[in-house]
Amino acid sequence: MSMSRTAAEDFSIQVFGWLADDHARIGAFLGWSGESPASLRDRMEDPTLLLAIIEFLMLDESMLIEACQALETSPETPMQARAALPGGNEVHWT
């Protein structure tokens, strides 16, 4: 099932809110992404940042499952959101 870009952006913002609810999670995201709290405020509508949020979530299966449970969505939703965001199409190396 595919997801619209708008739905993917909305989901990414929900994930960001979930990350921001925990100092360790948001700190890990900031460290991984190189973003600062100030840059996040300025870039929340930037599709590149929204894609980075989803990609960060997908780095850790246990975090992904925890987020999906908290957000009451299926574990497939992050991959669908990633594919719907600009630059998020799945890359096939073969």
C-alpha angles and dihedrals in degrees: 000000000000128000129217119246090244092053090047091051091049091049092049090053089050089052090050090053089051091050091048092054089072124053093211094050096046091043090053091049092049091049093047096045099038089229124139126215089253093051090050091057090051095046106041091116094046109113090212091059092044089053090048090054091055093044091051090052090051093055092078121042095201091051090047092052092046092050093047091051092048092047091043095235135123122269088243092064097083092055091047090049091048092052092050095053121085109270093012100105111129113261118225114202096191 
